[in-house]
Amino acid sequence: MRIAVASQNFRTITGHAGKTRRFLVYEAAPSAPVIEVDRLDLPKDMSMHEFHGEGAHPLDAMKAVIAGSAGQGFTARMAARGVLAVVTDETDPLLAVQALVEALAQMKEAPIPDLRGAASGHHHHHHHDHGTGGCGCSHDEADHGSEHAGGGCSCNH
């Protein structure tokens, strides 16, 4: 899988993913060495903060983009393009890519636990659909909140 790491100096991980124009590109797979395969040095108008075109973007070819920080807008735009946005405190690009690959591999091996309501000790097990006004996904009662106002849905459908 291809993973881009925001790095203005091509050595350490940079914050503010939306304004970053330089990325280290790695090819990575579980149980394999991570290899740097490319470097992107994009013009200013191709930073995700500036890019509003409907066409292809170089980051579209990535499975994930890792950065020191990323806003909700960047995360949502990447998700809409099929790319996972990952924020890390790690400064070493190689270590961040290795950690992401390991985390993704573990997620594939084990079922994702249902932790909704775990913090309060309160959990509802009665699911229901939101009908035609919502997304049609099944949600717990605990999922209700302001994100559902107006028939919307927090699951991004």
C-alpha positions in Angstrom: 0.0 0.0 0.0 1.2 3.5 -0.7 1.4 5.9 2.2 2.3 9.6 2.0 3.9 11.4 4.9 3.7 15.2 5.1 7.3 16.5 5.3 8.2 20.0 4.3 11.9 19.2 4.8 11.8 15.6 3.5 13.2 14.5 6.9 10.6 14.9 9.6 6.8 14.8 9.8 5.1 18.2 9.3 2.0 19.5 10.9 -1.0 21.1 9.1 -1.6 18.5 6.4 -3.9 20.7 4.4 -1.2 23.3 3.7 1.6 20.8 3.2 3.0 20.5 -0.3 5.8 18.1 0.2 5.3 14.5 1.0 7.5 11.4 1.3 5.8 8.4 -0.4 6.3 4.9 1.0 5.4 1.5 -0.2 4.5 -0.6 2.8 3.0 -4.0 3.6 2.8 -6.1 6.8 5.9 -8.2 7.5 7.8 -6.4 4.8 10.4 -3.5 4.9 9.0 0.0 4.3 10.5 1.5 1.2 10.5 5.2 0.2 9.4 5.2 -3.5 8.7 8.8 -4.3 8.7 12.4 -3.1 6.0 14.9 -4.0 6.8 18.5 -4.2 3.5 20.1 -5.2 2.9 23.6 -6.4 0.9 25.8 -3.9 -2.3 25.4 -5.8 -2.1 21.6 -5.3 -2.0 21.7 -1.5 -5.3 20.3 -0.3 -6.1 23.7 1.3 -5.9 25.3 -2.1 -7.0 22.5 -4.3 -10.8 22.5 -5.0 -10.8 20.8 -8.4 -12.9 17.8 -9.2 -10.1 16.1 -11.0 -7.4 13.8 -9.8 -4.9 14.7 -7.2 -1.5 13.0 -6.5 -2.7 12.0 -3.0 -5.5 10.0 -4.5 -3.1 7.2 -5.2 -2.4 6.8 -1.5 -4.0 4.4 1.1 -3.2 7.0 3.8 -1.7 10.4 4.5 0.2 10.8 7.8 0.8 14.3 9.3 1.5 16.0 12.6 -1.9 17.7 12.5 -5.0 17.8 10.3 -8.3 19.6 10.5 -11.7 18.1 10.1 -11.9 19.6 6.6 -8.7 17.8 5.4 -9.8 14.5 7.0 -13.3 14.7 5.4 -11.8 15.7 1.9 -9.3 12.8 2.1 -12.1 10.3 3.2 -14.2 11.5 0.2 -11.2 10.7 -2.0 -10.8 7.2 -0.4 -7.7 8.2 1.5 -7.3 7.7 5.3 -5.9 10.8 7.1 -3.8 9.9 10.1 -2.4 12.3 12.7 0.6 11.3 14.7 3.0 12.7 17.4 5.8 10.7 15.8 8.4 12.9 14.0 10.2 10.1 12.2 8.3 9.3 8.9 9.6 5.7 8.7 8.5 4.9 12.3 5.1 6.5 11.7 4.5 4.4 8.5 5.6 1.2 10.3 3.2 1.9 13.2 0.3 2.6 10.8 1.0 -0.6 8.8 1.1 -2.6 12.0 -2.1 -1.0 13.3 -4.0 -1.7 10.0 -2.8 -5.3 10.0 -4.0 -5.8 13.6 -7.4 -4.3 12.7 -7.8 -6.8 9.9 -7.0 -9.7 12.2 -9.3 -8.8 15.1 -12.9 -7.7 15.1 -13.3 -4.0 16.1 -14.7 -3.9 19.6 -18.0 -1.9 20.2 -17.0 0.7 22.7 -20.0 3.0 22.4 -21.1 4.0 25.9 -18.2 2.2 27.5 -16.9 5.4 29.2 -20.2 6.0 30.9 -21.0 2.4 31.6 -24.2 2.9 29.7 -24.9 1.0 26.5 -28.0 0.4 24.5 -28.3 -2.7 22.4 -31.5 -1.8 20.5 -30.6 -0.7 17.0 -32.8 1.1 14.6 -32.7 2.6 11.1 -33.2 6.3 10.5 -35.5 5.7 7.6 -35.5 7.7 4.4 -34.3 10.9 6.0 -31.1 9.4 7.3 -28.4 7.3 5.8 -30.1 3.9 6.4 -27.3 2.7 8.7 -28.1 1.0 12.0 -27.1 3.0 15.1 -27.4 2.5 18.8 -29.6 4.9 20.8 -26.3 6.2 22.4 -25.3 7.5 18.9 -28.1 10.1 18.9 -27.0 13.7 19.2 -26.7 17.0 17.4 -25.1 15.2 14.4 -28.5 13.7 13.5 -30.4 17.0 13.4 -32.1 17.5 10.2 -32.0 13.8 9.2 -28.2 13.8 8.9 -25.9 11.0 10.0 -22.5 10.9 11.7 -21.3 7.8 9.8 -20.5 9.9 6.6 -23.0 8.1 4.3 
